[in-house]
Amino acid sequence: MTYNRSVALRAIHERTQTPHLRELLVQPGMISLHRITCYYADGRARHSVATLFQTRRDVWLEMVYEGIAHHKPLRHDVRADAVQRFIMVLNQHRFDRLPDQPDIPANTATIWQIERAISGFYHAIILTPHTPGLPYSALVNAIDAYLPDSLREIRR
Protein backbone atom coordinates (compact mmCIF):
# COMPACT_ATOMS: atom_id res chain seq x y z
CA MET A 1 0.00 0.00 0.00
CA THR A 2 2.89 2.40 0.67
CA TYR A 3 3.93 2.06 -2.97
CA ASN A 4 0.50 3.30 -4.18
CA ARG A 5 0.70 6.25 -1.78
CA SER A 6 4.20 7.10 -3.01
CA VAL A 7 2.98 7.04 -6.60
CA ALA A 8 0.04 9.33 -5.74
CA LEU A 9 2.32 11.79 -3.94
CA ARG A 10 4.88 11.77 -6.75
CA ALA A 11 2.07 12.43 -9.23
CA ILE A 12 1.12 15.57 -7.29
CA HIS A 13 4.68 16.85 -7.68
CA GLU A 14 4.60 16.09 -11.41
CA ARG A 15 1.24 17.75 -11.99
CA THR A 16 2.19 20.84 -9.97
CA GLN A 17 5.65 20.92 -11.57
CA THR A 18 7.41 21.23 -8.22
CA PRO A 19 11.09 20.30 -8.53
CA HIS A 20 12.64 17.66 -6.31
CA LEU A 21 14.29 19.07 -3.18
CA ARG A 22 17.69 17.85 -4.37
CA GLU A 23 17.39 20.17 -7.37
CA LEU A 24 16.51 23.15 -5.18
CA LEU A 25 19.23 22.43 -2.62
CA VAL A 26 22.02 23.25 -5.10
CA GLN A 27 20.89 26.87 -5.43
CA PRO A 28 23.43 29.36 -4.02
CA GLY A 29 22.98 30.15 -0.33
CA MET A 30 20.50 27.33 0.33
CA ILE A 31 20.90 25.76 3.78
CA SER A 32 17.93 23.42 4.07
CA LEU A 33 14.57 22.56 2.59
CA HIS A 34 11.52 20.91 4.09
CA ARG A 35 8.38 19.95 2.25
CA ILE A 36 4.89 18.84 3.24
CA THR A 37 2.78 17.34 0.48
CA CYS A 38 -0.91 16.87 1.29
CA TYR A 39 -2.97 14.31 -0.61
CA TYR A 40 -6.74 14.31 -0.06
CA ALA A 41 -8.09 10.94 -1.18
CA ASP A 42 -11.65 12.00 -0.40
CA GLY A 43 -11.41 14.97 -2.81
CA ARG A 44 -12.54 17.54 -0.23
CA ALA A 45 -9.59 19.85 -0.94
CA ARG A 46 -6.96 20.52 -3.56
CA HIS A 47 -3.74 18.55 -3.18
CA SER A 48 -0.94 20.85 -2.07
CA VAL A 49 2.83 21.12 -1.84
CA ALA A 50 4.38 23.37 0.81
CA THR A 51 8.12 23.94 0.55
CA LEU A 52 10.02 25.63 3.37
CA PHE A 53 13.18 27.37 2.13
CA GLN A 54 15.99 28.28 4.52
CA THR A 55 18.91 30.30 3.13
CA ARG A 56 21.73 32.15 4.83
CA ARG A 57 19.63 35.32 4.76
CA ASP A 58 15.98 34.37 4.82
CA VAL A 59 13.27 31.76 5.41
CA TRP A 60 9.99 31.50 3.55
CA LEU A 61 7.28 29.05 2.61
CA GLU A 62 5.98 28.48 -0.92
CA MET A 63 2.56 26.88 -1.40
CA VAL A 64 1.46 25.27 -4.64
CA TYR A 65 -2.09 23.98 -5.04
CA GLU A 66 -2.99 21.52 -7.75
CA GLY A 67 -5.17 23.20 -10.36
CA ILE A 68 -4.86 26.73 -8.94
CA ALA A 69 -3.03 29.76 -10.44
CA HIS A 70 -1.22 27.66 -13.05
CA HIS A 71 0.77 26.12 -10.18
CA LYS A 72 2.52 29.40 -9.40
CA PRO A 73 3.85 29.31 -5.82
CA LEU A 74 2.20 31.52 -3.23
CA ARG A 75 4.89 32.89 -0.91
CA HIS A 76 4.39 33.21 2.84
CA ASP A 77 6.79 34.77 5.32
CA VAL A 78 7.79 32.47 8.16
CA ARG A 79 9.36 33.51 11.44
CA ALA A 80 12.88 32.15 11.87
CA ASP A 81 12.15 31.11 15.47
CA ALA A 82 9.15 29.03 14.31
CA VAL A 83 11.38 27.26 11.78
CA GLN A 84 13.97 26.55 14.47
CA ARG A 85 11.30 25.11 16.78
CA PHE A 86 9.95 22.95 13.95
CA ILE A 87 13.44 21.64 13.18
CA MET A 88 14.04 21.01 16.89
CA VAL A 89 10.95 18.76 17.01
CA LEU A 90 12.17 16.86 13.93
CA ASN A 91 15.54 16.34 15.58
CA GLN A 92 14.04 15.33 18.94
CA HIS A 93 12.03 12.60 17.24
CA ARG A 94 14.88 11.48 14.98
CA PHE A 95 13.04 12.32 11.79
CA ASP A 96 16.07 11.47 9.67
CA ARG A 97 15.76 7.81 10.71
CA LEU A 98 11.98 7.45 10.89
CA PRO A 99 10.28 5.00 8.56
CA ASP A 100 6.85 5.63 7.09
CA GLN A 101 4.07 5.49 9.66
CA PRO A 102 3.11 1.83 10.06
CA ASP A 103 -0.45 0.59 9.80
CA ILE A 104 -1.98 3.55 7.98
CA PRO A 105 -5.61 2.52 7.37
CA ALA A 106 -6.41 1.78 3.72
CA ASN A 107 -9.41 4.14 3.78
CA THR A 108 -7.45 7.14 5.14
CA ALA A 109 -8.78 10.40 3.72
CA THR A 110 -5.55 12.41 4.09
CA ILE A 111 -1.94 11.39 3.50
CA TRP A 112 1.08 13.61 4.10
CA GLN A 113 4.61 13.23 2.90
CA ILE A 114 7.21 15.12 4.91
CA GLU A 115 10.60 15.61 3.27
CA ARG A 116 13.88 17.09 4.43
CA ALA A 117 16.99 17.98 2.40
CA ILE A 118 20.18 19.34 3.93
CA SER A 119 23.63 19.45 2.34
CA GLY A 120 23.32 16.36 0.17
CA PHE A 121 21.14 14.48 2.70
CA TYR A 122 17.53 13.62 1.84
CA HIS A 123 14.82 11.78 3.77
CA ALA A 124 11.05 11.45 3.41
CA ILE A 125 8.25 9.75 5.31
CA ILE A 126 4.56 9.16 4.71
CA LEU A 127 1.97 9.48 7.47
CA THR A 128 -1.64 10.32 8.10
CA PRO A 129 -2.43 13.30 10.32
CA HIS A 130 -5.63 11.66 11.60
CA THR A 131 -4.44 8.59 13.51
CA PRO A 132 -0.74 8.85 14.27
CA GLY A 133 0.87 7.63 17.44
CA LEU A 134 4.18 8.93 18.68
CA PRO A 135 6.52 10.08 17.19
CA TYR A 136 4.31 10.89 14.17
CA SER A 137 1.78 12.83 16.24
CA ALA A 138 4.60 15.11 17.44
CA LEU A 139 5.47 15.90 13.81
CA VAL A 140 1.83 16.64 12.98
CA ASN A 141 1.55 18.92 16.03
CA ALA A 142 4.79 20.72 15.14
CA ILE A 143 3.61 21.43 11.60
CA ASP A 144 0.27 22.66 12.90
CA ALA A 145 1.94 24.90 15.51
CA TYR A 146 4.93 26.28 13.60
CA LEU A 147 4.00 26.06 9.91
CA PRO A 148 0.21 26.48 9.82
CA ASP A 149 0.25 28.05 6.34
CA SER A 150 1.58 24.74 4.98
CA LEU A 151 -1.73 23.11 5.90
CA ARG A 152 -4.18 25.62 4.48
CA GLU A 153 -6.78 23.77 2.47
CA ILE A 154 -8.50 25.10 -0.60
CA ARG A 155 -11.83 23.37 -0.89
CA ARG A 156 -12.91 21.96 -4.22
Secondary structure, DSSP 8 states (H G I E B T S, - for coil): -HHHHHHHHHHHHHHHT---HHHHHTSTTEEEEEEEEEEETT-SB--EEEEEEEESS-EEEEEEETTSGGG--EEEE--HHHHHHHHHHHHHTTGGG----TT--TT-SEEEEEEEEETTEEEEEEE-SSS--TTHHHHHHHHHHH-GGGG---B-
